Amino acid sequence: IVRGSWRIGMARDEDASVRASIGYTSAPSSDLARNGVVVGAANFPLNMSTFRAQHGSVPQDQVAEGTTWENELVPVECEVVDARQEARCLETDGFELVSGLSGRIAPAAKFEIEAYLRSVERVAIDLTGASRAVAYCYAARAPKRPSLGTADTRASYAVYAHTDQAHLSWAPRLAQLANDWKTYGPPGIDTVTADHAAHASRYAVLSAWRYLGPEQKCRSSHLALLDPASVRRDDVLHFEIRTPDATFGSNYRLEKNSSSHHAWRYFPNVDRDDDLLFFTVFDSNPTFANADASPMPTIFHSAFKDPRRPDAPDRESIDVRVLLVWD
């Protein structure tokens, strides 16, 4: 594989840095309000099956009578900088674009999901040196390609700054939940694998994001990643995702007035047959800068559209969650 640093010194085909709208979140409006949403509510991009595959079945905590859940999104114009000229890597930044994958991953036009998941596992092991990788779930964001996944694995775009887990999610609590993993854990990770991770020297969860079309290169509907070195602890809001059957997941959002010091990055023109973008969901032994700015080590990200190309078609993409274990 070709790691992200190969791009340093390459000529740009355009000045691809852009000012674009990213959703930030309002803090709770009262003592009885909490940031959160119920699965199935408006502005929530996952259905129940995809939520369960990602977040498992962690029990909810008790909340005070009269608690309300708030999810007020505020569009904020941010500068999103072209990261192709920067030596961004997973170890120091928590995200990295990997290229040179033609022939190692299925072409976008000929896609078989189980074979693709196994190829993502192999690339993740090559990238990180992990002993084992388990691609335990995926979300397909491809509304015009019904052959990709099923209704239970499709999702819409999350056009707001967020992480994929938080300190009360299953990944940072894996050792605590492993004794009853079949009840609490995501179904794509079996009990043997969970126990292995709980006793390993290190484990991590990565997201592998891939652009699938419809054009050969992504030129409008992108994924922005936030440089973790630009995050401050008081920027971070805990956001709960609750279900009617008393389970929940959680992630982090960014407070609406915190954008002025944030350094957003993206990779223009990713190739649908050659590139994979990896970023950290959780790491038990993080190495990237400022990993303790959030209550757990994780990378904020957001979908966004390039306002310079308002008529470009919506992108098709797929993101795969991978559990990595180091013996």
C-alpha positions as CSV (number, residue, x, y, z in Angstrom):
1,I,0.0,0.0,0.0
2,V,1.0,3.6,-0.5
3,R,0.6,5.7,2.6
4,G,-0.5,9.3,2.8
5,S,3.0,10.9,2.9
6,W,3.5,10.1,-0.8
7,R,1.5,13.2,-1.6
8,I,4.0,15.7,-0.2
9,G,5.5,17.8,-2.9
10,M,3.1,16.8,-5.6
11,A,1.6,19.6,-7.7
12,R,-2.0,20.3,-7.1
13,D,-4.4,20.2,-10.0
14,E,-6.3,23.1,-8.3
15,D,-6.5,25.0,-5.1
16,A,-8.8,22.6,-3.4
17,S,-9.2,24.2,0.0
18,V,-12.8,25.4,0.4
19,R,-15.1,27.2,2.7
20,A,-18.1,25.0,3.4
21,S,-20.9,24.5,5.8
22,I,-20.5,22.0,8.7
23,G,-23.1,21.4,11.4
24,Y,-22.3,22.2,15.0
25,T,-24.5,21.5,17.9
26,S,-26.2,23.8,20.6
27,A,-25.5,22.9,24.2
28,P,-28.5,21.8,26.3
29,S,-30.8,24.7,27.0
30,S,-31.7,23.8,30.6
31,D,-30.7,21.6,33.5
32,L,-33.3,19.1,32.5
33,A,-32.2,19.0,28.9
34,R,-29.5,16.7,27.5
35,N,-28.0,16.4,24.0
36,G,-29.4,13.4,22.4
37,V,-31.9,11.8,20.0
38,V,-34.1,8.7,19.8
39,V,-33.3,6.3,17.0
40,G,-35.8,7.0,14.1
41,A,-36.2,10.7,14.9
42,A,-35.7,13.3,12.2
43,N,-32.1,14.2,11.3
44,F,-30.9,10.9,12.6
45,P,-29.1,9.1,9.7
46,L,-29.2,5.4,10.9
47,N,-32.1,2.9,11.1
48,M,-32.3,0.5,14.1
49,S,-30.4,-2.4,12.5
50,T,-27.5,-0.3,11.4
51,F,-27.4,1.4,14.8
52,R,-27.4,-2.0,16.6
53,A,-24.6,-3.2,14.3
54,Q,-22.5,-0.2,15.2
55,H,-23.4,0.5,18.8
56,G,-24.4,-2.9,20.3
57,S,-27.0,-3.0,23.0
58,V,-25.5,-1.1,25.9
59,P,-28.1,-0.5,28.7
60,Q,-29.3,3.1,29.2
61,D,-28.8,4.9,32.4
62,Q,-31.7,6.4,34.4
63,V,-32.6,9.9,33.7
64,A,-34.5,12.5,35.8
65,E,-38.2,12.8,35.2
66,G,-38.9,15.5,32.7
67,T,-35.6,15.1,30.9
68,T,-35.8,16.3,27.3
69,W,-33.5,15.5,24.4
70,E,-32.1,18.2,22.2
71,N,-30.4,18.0,18.8
72,E,-30.3,21.6,17.5
73,L,-27.8,21.8,14.6
74,V,-26.3,25.1,13.6
75,P,-24.6,25.4,10.2
76,V,-21.2,27.1,10.5
77,E,-19.0,28.1,7.6
78,C,-15.6,26.6,8.1
79,E,-12.4,26.5,6.1
80,V,-11.6,22.9,5.0
81,V,-8.0,22.6,3.9
82,D,-6.6,20.3,1.3
83,A,-4.7,17.7,3.2
84,R,-2.9,16.2,0.1
85,Q,0.2,18.3,0.8
86,E,0.5,17.3,4.5
87,A,2.1,14.2,6.0
88,R,-1.1,13.0,7.8
89,C,-0.8,9.6,9.2
90,L,-2.8,7.4,11.6
91,E,-0.1,7.3,14.2
92,T,0.3,11.0,14.7
93,D,-3.0,12.5,13.4
94,G,-5.6,9.7,13.9
95,F,-6.5,9.6,10.2
96,E,-4.8,8.7,6.9
97,L,-5.5,8.2,3.2
98,V,-4.1,5.0,1.9
99,S,-3.6,4.7,-1.9
100,G,-2.3,2.2,-4.4
101,L,-5.1,-0.3,-3.7
102,S,-6.2,-1.2,-7.2
103,G,-6.1,-4.9,-7.4
104,R,-6.3,-5.3,-3.6
105,I,-9.9,-4.1,-3.2
106,A,-12.8,-4.8,-5.4
107,P,-13.4,-2.3,-8.2
108,A,-16.3,0.1,-7.3
109,A,-18.3,-1.1,-10.3
110,K,-18.1,-4.8,-9.3
111,F,-18.8,-5.0,-5.6
112,E,-19.4,-8.0,-3.5
113,I,-19.6,-7.0,0.2
114,E,-18.2,-10.1,2.0
115,A,-15.1,-10.2,-0.2
116,Y,-14.7,-6.4,0.3
117,L,-14.9,-6.7,4.1
118,R,-12.1,-9.3,4.1
119,S,-9.9,-7.0,1.8
120,V,-10.4,-4.1,4.2
121,E,-9.3,-6.3,7.1
122,R,-6.1,-7.1,5.2
123,V,-5.3,-3.5,4.3
124,A,-6.0,-2.5,8.0
125,I,-3.5,-5.1,9.2
126,D,-0.9,-3.9,6.7
127,L,-1.4,-0.3,7.7
128,T,-1.3,-0.8,11.5
129,G,0.7,-4.0,12.1
130,A,-2.2,-5.4,14.2
131,S,-2.3,-9.1,14.8
132,R,-6.0,-9.4,13.8
133,A,-8.7,-7.3,12.2
134,V,-12.5,-7.9,12.2
135,A,-14.7,-5.9,9.9
136,Y,-17.8,-6.1,12.1
137,C,-20.3,-3.8,10.3
138,Y,-20.7,-1.3,7.5
139,A,-23.0,1.4,6.3
140,A,-23.7,2.0,2.6
141,R,-24.4,5.6,1.6
142,A,-25.5,4.9,-2.0
143,P,-29.1,5.7,-2.5
144,K,-29.0,5.0,-6.3
145,R,-27.3,1.6,-5.9
146,P,-29.8,-0.8,-4.3
147,S,-27.4,-3.7,-5.0
148,L,-25.0,-2.4,-2.4
149,G,-26.1,-3.8,0.9
150,T,-29.7,-4.0,2.1
151,A,-32.2,-1.6,3.5
152,D,-30.9,-2.5,7.0
153,T,-27.3,-1.4,6.1
154,R,-28.0,1.8,4.2
155,A,-27.6,5.2,5.8
156,S,-27.8,8.9,4.9
157,Y,-25.1,11.5,5.1
158,A,-24.2,13.0,8.5
159,V,-23.6,16.6,7.7
160,Y,-22.5,17.6,11.2
161,A,-19.4,17.4,13.2
162,H,-19.4,14.2,15.3
163,T,-17.5,11.1,16.4
164,D,-18.6,7.5,16.1
165,Q,-18.4,6.6,19.7
166,A,-17.9,8.2,23.2
167,H,-16.7,7.2,26.6
168,L,-19.9,5.3,27.5
169,S,-19.9,3.3,24.2
170,W,-19.0,-0.4,24.0
171,A,-15.4,0.1,22.7
172,P,-13.9,1.9,25.7
173,R,-15.9,-0.4,28.0
174,L,-15.1,-3.6,26.2
175,A,-13.4,-5.3,29.2
176,Q,-16.4,-4.4,31.4
177,L,-18.9,-5.8,28.9
178,A,-17.0,-8.8,27.7
179,N,-18.5,-11.1,30.4
180,D,-21.9,-10.7,28.8
181,W,-20.8,-9.8,25.3
182,K,-23.6,-11.6,23.5
183,T,-26.1,-9.4,25.3
184,Y,-24.3,-6.1,25.0
185,G,-21.8,-6.1,22.1
186,P,-22.4,-5.5,18.4
187,P,-23.4,-8.8,16.7
188,G,-20.5,-8.7,14.2
189,I,-18.0,-9.3,17.0
190,D,-18.2,-12.7,18.6
191,T,-17.5,-13.5,22.2
192,V,-14.1,-15.1,21.5
193,T,-12.9,-12.0,19.7
194,A,-14.2,-9.7,22.4
195,D,-12.4,-11.6,25.1
196,H,-9.2,-11.6,23.0
197,A,-9.4,-7.9,22.7
198,A,-10.1,-7.4,26.4
199,H,-6.9,-9.2,27.3
200,A,-4.7,-7.9,24.4
201,S,-1.9,-5.4,24.8
202,R,-3.9,-3.0,22.6
203,Y,-7.1,-2.8,20.6
204,A,-8.6,-0.1,18.5
205,V,-11.6,0.6,16.3
206,L,-11.1,2.2,12.9
207,S,-13.5,3.4,10.3
208,A,-12.5,2.7,6.6
209,W,-14.3,5.2,4.4
210,R,-14.4,4.6,0.6
211,Y,-15.8,6.8,-2.2
212,L,-17.7,4.6,-4.7
213,G,-18.9,7.0,-7.4
214,P,-20.8,7.9,-9.5
215,E,-17.7,9.6,-11.0
216,Q,-14.2,8.2,-10.9
217,K,-13.0,10.8,-8.5
218,C,-14.8,12.5,-5.6
219,R,-15.2,16.2,-6.6
220,S,-18.0,17.5,-4.5
221,S,-19.5,15.5,-1.6
222,H,-16.6,15.0,0.7
223,L,-15.6,13.8,4.2
224,A,-14.0,16.4,6.4
225,L,-11.8,15.3,9.4
226,L,-10.8,17.5,12.3
227,D,-7.2,17.8,13.3
228,P,-7.2,16.5,16.9
229,A,-4.6,19.0,17.9
230,S,-7.2,21.8,17.3
231,V,-9.8,20.3,19.7
232,R,-10.2,21.7,23.3
233,R,-12.0,19.8,26.0
234,D,-14.7,22.4,26.4
235,D,-15.6,22.2,22.7
236,V,-16.9,18.7,23.2
237,L,-20.6,17.8,23.9
238,H,-21.6,14.3,24.9
239,F,-24.5,13.2,22.7
240,E,-26.7,10.2,23.5
241,I,-28.5,8.0,21.0
242,R,-31.3,6.2,22.8
243,T,-33.7,3.4,21.7
244,P,-37.2,2.6,22.7
245,D,-36.0,-0.7,24.3
246,A,-33.8,0.9,26.9
247,T,-30.4,0.6,25.2
248,F,-28.2,3.4,23.9
249,G,-25.1,4.4,22.0
250,S,-23.3,7.7,22.2
251,N,-20.9,10.0,20.4
252,Y,-19.5,13.5,20.7
253,R,-20.6,16.7,19.0
254,L,-18.9,20.1,18.8
255,E,-20.4,23.1,20.5
256,K,-21.7,25.7,18.1
257,N,-19.4,28.5,19.3
258,S,-16.2,26.5,19.2
259,S,-15.3,26.6,15.5
260,S,-12.9,29.5,15.4
261,H,-9.8,27.4,16.4
262,H,-10.7,24.2,14.5
263,A,-8.5,22.9,11.7
264,W,-10.6,20.9,9.3
265,R,-9.0,18.8,6.6
266,Y,-10.1,16.7,3.6
267,F,-8.7,14.8,0.7
268,P,-10.0,16.0,-2.7
269,N,-10.2,13.8,-5.7
270,V,-10.0,10.4,-3.9
271,D,-10.2,7.6,-6.5
272,R,-13.0,5.1,-6.1
273,D,-10.8,2.2,-7.1
274,D,-7.5,3.2,-5.5
275,D,-8.1,5.0,-2.1
276,L,-9.3,4.2,1.4
277,L,-9.5,6.8,4.2
278,F,-9.0,5.4,7.7
279,F,-9.7,7.3,10.9
280,T,-9.8,6.4,14.6
281,V,-13.0,5.6,16.3
282,F,-11.3,4.4,19.6
283,D,-7.8,3.4,20.6
284,S,-6.9,1.8,23.9
285,N,-3.3,3.0,23.5
286,P,-3.5,6.2,21.4
287,T,-0.5,7.7,19.8
288,F,-1.9,10.7,17.9
289,A,-1.6,14.3,19.1
290,N,-3.9,15.7,21.7
291,A,-5.7,12.4,22.1
292,D,-7.0,13.4,25.5
293,A,-8.8,16.5,24.3
294,S,-12.0,14.5,24.2
295,P,-12.9,12.2,27.1
296,M,-11.7,9.3,24.9
297,P,-9.3,9.3,21.9
298,T,-11.4,9.7,18.7
299,I,-11.6,11.7,15.5
300,F,-14.4,14.2,14.7
301,H,-15.6,14.2,11.1
302,S,-18.5,15.4,8.9
303,A,-19.8,15.1,5.4
304,F,-19.9,18.3,3.5
305,K,-20.6,19.5,-0.1
306,D,-18.3,21.7,-2.1
307,P,-20.3,24.9,-2.7
308,R,-18.4,25.5,-5.9
309,R,-20.1,22.4,-7.5
310,P,-23.7,22.7,-6.5
311,D,-24.9,20.6,-9.4
312,A,-22.6,17.6,-8.8
313,P,-24.3,14.3,-8.1
314,D,-24.5,13.0,-4.6
315,R,-21.6,10.7,-3.8
316,E,-21.9,7.0,-3.2
317,S,-19.7,5.7,-0.4
318,I,-19.3,2.9,2.2
319,D,-17.8,3.0,5.6
320,V,-16.6,-0.1,7.4
321,R,-15.9,-0.4,11.1
322,V,-12.9,-2.6,11.9
323,L,-11.8,-3.9,15.3
324,L,-8.1,-4.3,15.5
325,V,-6.2,-6.4,18.1
326,W,-2.5,-6.4,18.9
327,D,-1.4,-9.5,20.8
